Amino acid sequence: MRSYNDVRKDYLFDASIFNDEPERIRAVKDILNNRIDDVDRIIITLYADCGSYRKLATRMLMSHATVRKMVLRIREKIKKELENYDF
């Protein structure tokens, strides 16, 4: 598996990509980069890279149930933040 820094490079904010992306994707990237704390950003980014709760749990040395709760909580935060955007 890739390290957090390698994954982070793939998800770094780049304003030049806004020209070709739908507004909703731009909003999610803005939320990930500016509206949630660093720990949540790291967890959700690693989850996106790992693709499953179990793989992420193994990587984080936690139970998959705990990781699942964490990811679901972060997703709810992102959804709430998305409500502030007009699409």
Contact map, one row per residue, 1 for C-alpha under 8 A:
111000000000000000000000000000000000000000000000010000000000000000000000000000000000000
111101100000000000000000000000000000000000000000000000000000000000000000000000000000000
111111100000000000000000000000000000000000000000000000000000000000000000000000000000000
011111110000000000000000000000000000000001000100000000000000000000000000000000000000000
001111111000000000000000000000000000000000000000000000000000000000000000000000000000000
011111111100000000000000000000000000000000000000000000000000000000000000000000000000000
011111111110000000000000000000000000000000001100100000000000000000000000000000000000000
000111111111000000000000000000000000000001001000000000000000000000000000000000000000000
000011111111000000000000000000000000000000000000000000000000000000000000000000000000000
000001111111000000000000000000000000000000000000000000000000000000000000000000000000000
000000111111100000000000000000000000000000001000000000000000000000000000000000000000000
000000011111110000000000000000001000000000000000000000000000000000000000000000000000000
000000000011111000000000000011001000000000000000000000000000000000000000000000000000000
000000000001111111000000000000000000000000000000000000000000000000000000000000000000000
000000000000111111000000000000000000000000000000000000000000000000000000000000000000000
000000000000011111100000000000000000000000000000000000000000000000000000000000000000000
000000000000011111111000000000000000000000000000000000000000000000000000000000000000000
000000000000011111111100010000000000000000000000000000000000000000000000000000000000000
000000000000000111111000000000000000000000000000000000000000000000000000000000000000000
000000000000000011111100000000000000000000000000000000000000000000000000000000000000000
000000000000000011111110110000000000000000000000000000000000000000000000000000000000000
000000000000000001011111110000000000000000000000000000000000000000000000000000000000000
000000000000000000001111111000000000000000000000000000000000000000000000000000000000001
000000000000000000000111111100000000000000000000000000000000000000000000000000000000001
000000000000000000001111111110000000000000000000000000000000000000000000000000000000000
000000000000000001001111111111000000000000000000000000000000000000000000000000000000000
000000000000000000000011111111100000000000000000000000000000000000000000000000000100100
000000000000000000000001111111110000000000000000000000000000000000000000000001000100000
000000000000100000000000111111111000000000000000000000000000000000000000000000000000000
000000000000100000000000011111111110000000000000000000000000000000000000000000000000000
000000000000000000000000001111111111000000000000000000000000000000000000000001001100000
000000000000000000000000000111111111000010000000000000000000000000000000000001000000000
000000000001100000000000000011111111000010000000000000000000000000000000000000000000000
000000000000000000000000000001111111100000000000000000000000000000000000000000000000000
000000000000000000000000000001111111100000000000000000000000000000000000000000001000000
000000000000000000000000000000111111110110000000000000000000000000000000000011000000000
000000000000000000000000000000000111111110000000000000000000000000000000000000000000000
000000000000000000000000000000000001111111000000000000000000000000000000000000000000000
000000000000000000000000000000000000111111100000000000000000000000000000000000000000000
000000000000000000000000000000000001111111110000000000000000000000000000010000000000000
000000000000000000000000000000011001111111111000000000000000000000000000000000000000000
000100010000000000000000000000000000011111111100000000000000000000000000000000000000000
000000000000000000000000000000000000001111111110000000000000000000000010000000000000000
000000000000000000000000000000000000000111111111000000000000000000000010010000000000000
000000110010000000000000000000000000000011111111100000000000000000000000000000000000000
000100100000000000000000000000000000000001111111110000010000000000000000000000000000000
000000000000000000000000000000000000000000111111111110010000000000000010000000000000000
000000000000000000000000000000000000000000011111111100000000000000000000000000000000000
000000100000000000000000000000000000000000001111111000000000000000000000000000000000000
100000000000000000000000000000000000000000000111111110110000000000000000000000000000000
000000000000000000000000000000000000000000000011111110110000000000000000000000000000000
000000000000000000000000000000000000000000000011011111110000000000000000000000000000000
000000000000000000000000000000000000000000000010011111111000000110110000000000000000000
000000000000000000000000000000000000000000000000000111111100001100000000000000000000000
000000000000000000000000000000000000000000000000011111111110000000000000000000000000000
000000000000000000000000000000000000000000000110011111111111000100100000000000000000000
000000000000000000000000000000000000000000000000000011111111111101100000000000000000000
000000000000000000000000000000000000000000000000000001111111111100000000000000000000000
000000000000000000000000000000000000000000000000000000111111110000000000000000000000000
000000000000000000000000000000000000000000000000000000011111110000000000000000000000000
000000000000000000000000000000000000000000000000000000001111111000000000000000000000000
000000000000000000000000000000000000000000000000000000001111111101100000000000000000000
000000000000000000000000000000000000000000000000000001001100111111100000000000000000000
000000000000000000000000000000000000000000000000000011011100011111110000000000000000000
000000000000000000000000000000000000000000000000000010000000001111111000000000000000000
000000000000000000000000000000000000000000000000000000001000011111111100000000000000000
000000000000000000000000000000000000000000000000000010011000011111111110000000000000000
000000000000000000000000000000000000000000000000000010000000000111111111000000000000000
000000000000000000000000000000000000000000000000000000000000000011111111100000000000000
000000000000000000000000000000000000000000000000000000000000000001111111110000000000000
000000000000000000000000000000000000000000110010000000000000000000111111111000000000000
000000000000000000000000000000000000000000000000000000000000000000011111111100000000000
000000000000000000000000000000000000000000000000000000000000000000001111111110000000000
000000000000000000000000000000000000000100010000000000000000000000000111111111000000000
000000000000000000000000000000000000000000000000000000000000000000000011111111100000000
000000000000000000000000000000000000000000000000000000000000000000000001111111110000000
000000000000000000000000000000000001000000000000000000000000000000000000111111111000000
000000000000000000000000000100110001000000000000000000000000000000000000011111111100000
000000000000000000000000000000000000000000000000000000000000000000000000001111111110000
000000000000000000000000000000000000000000000000000000000000000000000000000111111111000
000000000000000000000000000000100010000000000000000000000000000000000000000011111111100
000000000000000000000000001100100000000000000000000000000000000000000000000001111111100
000000000000000000000000000000000000000000000000000000000000000000000000000000111111110
000000000000000000000000000000000000000000000000000000000000000000000000000000011111110
000000000000000000000000001000000000000000000000000000000000000000000000000000001111111
000000000000000000000000000000000000000000000000000000000000000000000000000000000011111
000000000000000000000011000000000000000000000000000000000000000000000000000000000000111
